[in-house]
Amino acid sequence: MEKRTLGSSALDVSLICLGTMTFGNQNSEAQAHQQLDCAIAAGVNFIDAAEMYPVPTGAELQGRTEQYIGNWLRARGNRDRLVIATKASGPGEMVSYLRPDIHFDRRNISEALDGSLRRLQTDYIDLYQLHWPDRASNFFGQLGYRHQPEKDGTPIQQTLEVLKEQVDAGKIRYIGLSNETPWGLMSFLKYAEQFDLPRVVSLQNPYSLLNRTCEIALAEIMQREQVDLLAYSPLGFGTLSGKYLDGALPAGSRLALFPHYQRYLTEQGVRATESYVQLAREHGLDPAQMALAYVNSRPFLASNIIGATSLAQLESNLASVELRLGAELLAAIEAIHNRFPNPCP
């Protein structure tokens, strides 16, 4: 398994990161531990979680993902050989059950971090990420930015000062952002440099054949500023495997269980998916592995966050690291992208 240095940090992370948002809902604790064992055996050293997981989130399930990982870490005794990432939730009705008046201030970050440390049964988090912005902005597929400065939350400088306290206390090694915009990323970098505060080393945003929007502005920032992408939803909730084409809803699949997740099933998204799946099959490739291999090949990527609900899915996804896409295939992918540019932002 290839390792890449994460941004300007001293962390070497595997090209594949194990995403865990199904642990505690679609996956039992025993299944979660099997996935973790399988990934580690394949050379993965990077595990990503969040305080709100599993997804869909809710008060009755929240925290199970980190608990399952923590129990596994304790049983295997391998904490020092792994890079553990987790995330603090931003404001919003979706997570209002977590804490009153959620913002990225001292109270919220302290409570969120201490809760994650307790559930993960560790003294420190290698990469602590802010799950989405503490302001009105475009994320989770939102389009048509509407400026609402009255909804700005904790000033970015203050958030960084709070994170510095936790870094100085030894609870956090490095910080990252998630679902962030070019303005947000540059603002965090600006305040870090100006006031000698922790520097963002990673950005966890969606990236796939169906959503390459981070190439428009974020990619230049990331490469110039040594901030690496952690790509999430690289298969578009599994749609790029082709399993949902022609209206199919396989039993037990994510969209069969949670049909409201329609982000990657737009009309143009389905047409693009049909083209990518056909292209893969014409070249004798598994469509999901081709989609993952494309993400793996990007120069601004540190790690590709994959999730699975079965060991068979996980093993197939892990095998994508062995696939190299040739110039002809890459050109064909670009041709499809030109016909269907970013159909599912």
Buried (B, 14 or more C-beta within 10 A) or exposed (E): BEBBBBBBBEBEBBBBBBBBBBBBBBBEBEBBBBBBEBBBEBBBBBBBBBBBBBBBBEEEBBBBBBBBBBBBBEEBEEBEEBBBBBBBBBBEEBBEEBBEEBBBBBEBBBBBBEBBBEBBBBEBBBBBBBBBBBBBBBBEBEEEEEEEEEEBBBBBBBBBBBBBBBBEEEBBBBBBBBBBBBEBBBBBBEBBEEEEBBBBBBBBBBBBBBBBBBBEBBBEBBEEBBBBBBBBBBBBBBBBBBBBBEEEEEEEBBBEBBEEBEBBBBEBBBEBBBBBBBBBEEEEBBBBBBBBBBBBEBEBBBBBBBBBBBEEBBBBBBBBBEBEBEEEBEEBBEEBBEEBEBBBB
